[in-house]
């Protein structure tokens, strides 16, 4: 059981790293931080298309990461 959980944890970790790296950045340094605030203030639309899918995949993979980490720790004892 421990080995299966460890393999799943490694797969989730690698997937999480890939999904985070595929996401587009929200700003480009200091100028992006200033214009990003203005875009938020004036109601720019949130991520669309693939950005939305990647955002949801990040949430799912992060929850899986925490659950698998707790299970690995529990079965390791």
OpenMM code with the backbone's topology and positions (N, CA, C; nanometers):
from openmm import Vec3, app, unit

residues = "UNK UNK UNK UNK UNK UNK UNK UNK UNK UNK UNK UNK UNK UNK UNK UNK UNK UNK UNK UNK UNK UNK UNK UNK UNK UNK UNK UNK UNK UNK UNK UNK UNK UNK UNK UNK UNK UNK UNK UNK UNK UNK UNK UNK UNK UNK UNK UNK UNK UNK UNK UNK UNK UNK UNK UNK UNK UNK UNK UNK UNK UNK UNK UNK UNK UNK UNK UNK UNK UNK UNK UNK UNK UNK UNK UNK UNK".split()
positions = [
    Vec3(0.0837, -0.1195, 0.0000),
    Vec3(0.0000, 0.0000, 0.0000),
    Vec3(0.0874, 0.1247, 0.0000),
    Vec3(0.1941, 0.1191, 0.0809),
    Vec3(0.2841, 0.2335, 0.0910),
    Vec3(0.3505, 0.2625, -0.0430),
    Vec3(0.3910, 0.1576, -0.1137),
    Vec3(0.4574, 0.1751, -0.2434),
    Vec3(0.3619, 0.2344, -0.3468),
    Vec3(0.2392, 0.1886, -0.3489),
    Vec3(0.1394, 0.2425, -0.4407),
    Vec3(0.1155, 0.3906, -0.4139),
    Vec3(0.1023, 0.4257, -0.2872),
    Vec3(0.0813, 0.5658, -0.2525),
    Vec3(0.2016, 0.6520, -0.2898),
    Vec3(0.3215, 0.5988, -0.2726),
    Vec3(0.4422, 0.6743, -0.3090),
    Vec3(0.4499, 0.6965, -0.4603),
    Vec3(0.4145, 0.5952, -0.5374),
    Vec3(0.4150, 0.6096, -0.6828),
    Vec3(0.3122, 0.7133, -0.7257),
    Vec3(0.1924, 0.7070, -0.6692),
    Vec3(0.0897, 0.8066, -0.6998),
    Vec3(0.1344, 0.9469, -0.6594),
    Vec3(0.2018, 0.9578, -0.5462),
    Vec3(0.2494, 1.0878, -0.4997),
    Vec3(0.3536, 1.1458, -0.5947),
    Vec3(0.4426, 1.0637, -0.6441),
    Vec3(0.5433, 1.1115, -0.7402),
    Vec3(0.4771, 1.1564, -0.8699),
    Vec3(0.3794, 1.0806, -0.9170),
    Vec3(0.3077, 1.1182, -1.0395),
    Vec3(0.2343, 1.2498, -1.0206),
    Vec3(0.1685, 1.2668, -0.9066),
    Vec3(0.0964, 1.3917, -0.8790),
    Vec3(0.1939, 1.5084, -0.8666),
    Vec3(0.3082, 1.4858, -0.8030),
    Vec3(0.4086, 1.5925, -0.7894),
    Vec3(0.4590, 1.6396, -0.9248),
    Vec3(0.4930, 1.5461, -1.0111),
    Vec3(0.5427, 1.5824, -1.1441),
    Vec3(0.4335, 1.6519, -1.2249),
    Vec3(0.3107, 1.6028, -1.2154),
    Vec3(0.1994, 1.6654, -1.2865),
    Vec3(0.1741, 1.8070, -1.2358),
    Vec3(0.1822, 1.8257, -1.1056),
    Vec3(0.1608, 1.9575, -1.0473),
    Vec3(0.2680, 2.0564, -1.0935),
    Vec3(0.3918, 2.0120, -1.0993),
    Vec3(0.4997, 2.0983, -1.1470),
    Vec3(0.4764, 2.1375, -1.2924),
    Vec3(0.4376, 2.0416, -1.3755),
    Vec3(0.4144, 2.0699, -1.5170),
    Vec3(0.2987, 2.1662, -1.5354),
    Vec3(0.1891, 2.1454, -1.4628),
    Vec3(0.0715, 2.2317, -1.4768),
    Vec3(0.1031, 2.3743, -1.4321),
    Vec3(0.1778, 2.3891, -1.3248),
    Vec3(0.2131, 2.5232, -1.2775),
    Vec3(0.3038, 2.5930, -1.3784),
    Vec3(0.3980, 2.5199, -1.4354),
    Vec3(0.4879, 2.5811, -1.5337),
    Vec3(0.4177, 2.6153, -1.6640),
    Vec3(0.3103, 2.5478, -1.6987),
    Vec3(0.2368, 2.5772, -1.8211),
    Vec3(0.1475, 2.6999, -1.8098),
    Vec3(0.1162, 2.7425, -1.6890),
    Vec3(0.0280, 2.8571, -1.6714),
    Vec3(0.0978, 2.9855, -1.7136),
    Vec3(0.0182, 3.0767, -1.7700),
    Vec3(0.0739, 3.2058, -1.8089),
    Vec3(0.0895, 3.2929, -1.6850),
    Vec3(0.1901, 3.3808, -1.6895),
    Vec3(0.2144, 3.4666, -1.5738),
    Vec3(0.1072, 3.5754, -1.5665),
    Vec3(0.0801, 3.6214, -1.4461),
    Vec3(-0.0233, 3.7225, -1.4260),
    Vec3(0.0296, 3.8640, -1.4453),
    Vec3(0.1591, 3.8841, -1.4286),
    Vec3(0.2150, 4.0178, -1.4448),
    Vec3(0.3580, 4.0064, -1.4953),
    Vec3(0.4114, 4.1196, -1.5378),
    Vec3(0.5480, 4.1223, -1.5896),
    Vec3(0.6299, 4.2214, -1.5083),
    Vec3(0.6599, 4.1865, -1.3861),
    Vec3(0.7408, 4.2742, -1.3026),
    Vec3(0.6618, 4.3888, -1.2425),
    Vec3(0.7311, 4.4988, -1.2151),
    Vec3(0.6692, 4.6138, -1.1489),
    Vec3(0.5643, 4.6790, -1.2376),
    Vec3(0.5926, 4.6929, -1.3671),
    Vec3(0.4943, 4.7547, -1.4564),
    Vec3(0.3698, 4.6676, -1.4681),
    Vec3(0.3869, 4.5372, -1.4658),
    Vec3(0.2725, 4.4473, -1.4694),
    Vec3(0.1917, 4.4532, -1.3415),
    Vec3(0.2609, 4.4779, -1.2299),
    Vec3(0.1893, 4.4887, -1.1028),
    Vec3(0.1012, 4.6132, -1.1013),
    Vec3(0.1518, 4.7213, -1.1586),
    Vec3(0.0734, 4.8453, -1.1619),
    Vec3(-0.0442, 4.8314, -1.2578),
    Vec3(-0.0183, 4.7827, -1.3788),
    Vec3(-0.1274, 4.7685, -1.4759),
    Vec3(-0.2213, 4.6547, -1.4358),
    Vec3(-0.1683, 4.5530, -1.3675),
    Vec3(-0.2540, 4.4441, -1.3217),
    Vec3(-0.3562, 4.4913, -1.2214),
    Vec3(-0.3162, 4.5842, -1.1355),
    Vec3(-0.4109, 4.6425, -1.0409),
    Vec3(-0.5184, 4.7219, -1.1107),
    Vec3(-0.4807, 4.7939, -1.2163),
    Vec3(-0.5786, 4.8714, -1.2919),
    Vec3(-0.6753, 4.7799, -1.3657),
    Vec3(-0.6233, 4.6700, -1.4185),
    Vec3(-0.7109, 4.5770, -1.4892),
    Vec3(-0.8114, 4.5133, -1.3942),
    Vec3(-0.7685, 4.4852, -1.2742),
    Vec3(-0.8594, 4.4291, -1.1752),
    Vec3(-0.9636, 4.5314, -1.1339),
    Vec3(-0.9196, 4.6560, -1.1181),
    Vec3(-1.0091, 4.7629, -1.0768),
    Vec3(-1.1163, 4.7883, -1.1815),
    Vec3(-1.0776, 4.7843, -1.3086),
    Vec3(-1.1721, 4.8161, -1.4149),
    Vec3(-1.2403, 4.6934, -1.4734),
    Vec3(-1.2216, 4.5800, -1.4132),
    Vec3(-1.3015, 4.4627, -1.4461),
    Vec3(-1.2565, 4.3829, -1.5661),
    Vec3(-1.1284, 4.3583, -1.5810),
    Vec3(-1.0822, 4.2709, -1.6887),
    Vec3(-1.1289, 4.1290, -1.6594),
    Vec3(-1.1650, 4.0559, -1.7642),
    Vec3(-1.2125, 3.9186, -1.7482),
    Vec3(-1.1018, 3.8294, -1.6952),
    Vec3(-1.1390, 3.7319, -1.6173),
    Vec3(-1.0424, 3.6346, -1.5653),
    Vec3(-0.9975, 3.5414, -1.6763),
    Vec3(-0.9164, 3.4461, -1.6383),
    Vec3(-0.8573, 3.3529, -1.7345),
    Vec3(-0.9645, 3.2805, -1.8138),
    Vec3(-0.9363, 3.2592, -1.9405),
    Vec3(-1.0301, 3.1897, -2.0278),
    Vec3(-0.9619, 3.0707, -2.0914),
    Vec3(-1.0406, 2.9789, -2.1375),
    Vec3(-0.9902, 2.8659, -2.2143),
    Vec3(-0.8938, 2.7782, -2.1369),
    Vec3(-0.7743, 2.7651, -2.1941),
    Vec3(-0.6754, 2.6744, -2.1364),
    Vec3(-0.6277, 2.7219, -2.0004),
    Vec3(-0.6259, 2.8541, -1.9788),
    Vec3(-0.5855, 2.9054, -1.8474),
    Vec3(-0.6817, 2.8614, -1.7385),
    Vec3(-0.8088, 2.8584, -1.7694),
    Vec3(-0.9086, 2.8142, -1.6716),
    Vec3(-0.8927, 2.6651, -1.6421),
    Vec3(-0.8671, 2.5862, -1.7457),
    Vec3(-0.8469, 2.4421, -1.7275),
    Vec3(-0.7222, 2.4167, -1.6426),
    Vec3(-0.6132, 2.4903, -1.6718),
    Vec3(-0.4908, 2.4735, -1.5947),
    Vec3(-0.5090, 2.5171, -1.4498),
    Vec3(-0.5877, 2.6218, -1.4288),
    Vec3(-0.6143, 2.6682, -1.2923),
    Vec3(-0.6897, 2.5625, -1.2125),
    Vec3(-0.7909, 2.5043, -1.2742),
    Vec3(-0.8684, 2.4001, -1.2054),
    Vec3(-0.7856, 2.2748, -1.1826),
    Vec3(-0.7014, 2.2404, -1.2801),
    Vec3(-0.6142, 2.1233, -1.2647),
    Vec3(-0.5152, 2.1452, -1.1511),
    Vec3(-0.4677, 2.2680, -1.1350),
    Vec3(-0.3764, 2.2989, -1.0252),
    Vec3(-0.4444, 2.2788, -0.8907),
    Vec3(-0.5680, 2.3208, -0.8804),
    Vec3(-0.6423, 2.3045, -0.7548),
    Vec3(-0.6624, 2.1561, -0.7242),
    Vec3(-0.7045, 2.0800, -0.8232),
    Vec3(-0.7286, 1.9368, -0.8025),
    Vec3(-0.5994, 1.8645, -0.7652),
    Vec3(-0.4910, 1.8943, -0.8378),
    Vec3(-0.3639, 1.8276, -0.8097),
    Vec3(-0.3075, 1.8671, -0.6737),
    Vec3(-0.3280, 1.9915, -0.6329),
    Vec3(-0.2769, 2.0318, -0.5010),
    Vec3(-0.3537, 1.9634, -0.3888),
    Vec3(-0.4839, 1.9473, -0.4049),
    Vec3(-0.5625, 1.8745, -0.3043),
    Vec3(-0.5185, 1.7281, -0.2997),
    Vec3(-0.4985, 1.6681, -0.4170),
    Vec3(-0.4490, 1.5299, -0.4216),
    Vec3(-0.3125, 1.5175, -0.3564),
    Vec3(-0.2268, 1.6169, -0.3778),
    Vec3(-0.0943, 1.6157, -0.3185),
    Vec3(-0.1025, 1.6117, -0.1659),
    Vec3(-0.1852, 1.6978, -0.1081),
    Vec3(-0.1968, 1.7013, 0.0377),
    Vec3(-0.2602, 1.5738, 0.0932),
    Vec3(-0.3614, 1.5221, 0.0249),
    Vec3(-0.4263, 1.3999, 0.0720),
    Vec3(-0.3292, 1.2818, 0.0651),
    Vec3(-0.2582, 1.2690, -0.0467),
    Vec3(-0.1629, 1.1589, -0.0602),
    Vec3(-0.0480, 1.1713, 0.0385),
    Vec3(-0.0037, 1.2934, 0.0650),
    Vec3(0.1037, 1.3132, 0.1625),
    Vec3(0.0606, 1.2694, 0.3015),
    Vec3(-0.0611, 1.3024, 0.3385),
    Vec3(-0.1123, 1.2620, 0.4699),
    Vec3(-0.1282, 1.1096, 0.4754),
    Vec3(-0.1781, 1.0497, 0.3671),
    Vec3(-0.1941, 0.9038, 0.3651),
    Vec3(-0.0601, 0.8317, 0.3704),
    Vec3(0.0398, 0.8827, 0.3002),
    Vec3(0.1729, 0.8210, 0.3044),
    Vec3(0.2293, 0.8289, 0.4460),
    Vec3(0.2110, 0.9421, 0.5096),
    Vec3(0.2588, 0.9566, 0.6459),
    Vec3(0.1844, 0.8626, 0.7417),
    Vec3(0.0551, 0.8479, 0.7215),
    Vec3(-0.0256, 0.7612, 0.8071),
    Vec3(0.0160, 0.6145, 0.7916),
    Vec3(0.0363, 0.5686, 0.6676),
    Vec3(0.0710, 0.4288, 0.6450),
    Vec3(0.2179, 0.4003, 0.6701),
    Vec3(0.2983, 0.5036, 0.6849),
    Vec3(0.4405, 0.4853, 0.7128),
    Vec3(0.4645, 0.4524, 0.8602),
    Vec3(0.3714, 0.4885, 0.9440),
    Vec3(0.3878, 0.4671, 1.0881),
    Vec3(0.3692, 0.3218, 1.1247),
] * unit.nanometer
topology = app.Topology()
chain = topology.addChain("A")
for resn in residues:
    res = topology.addResidue(resn, chain)
    for name in ("N", "CA", "C"):
        topology.addAtom(name, app.Element.getBySymbol(name[0]), res)
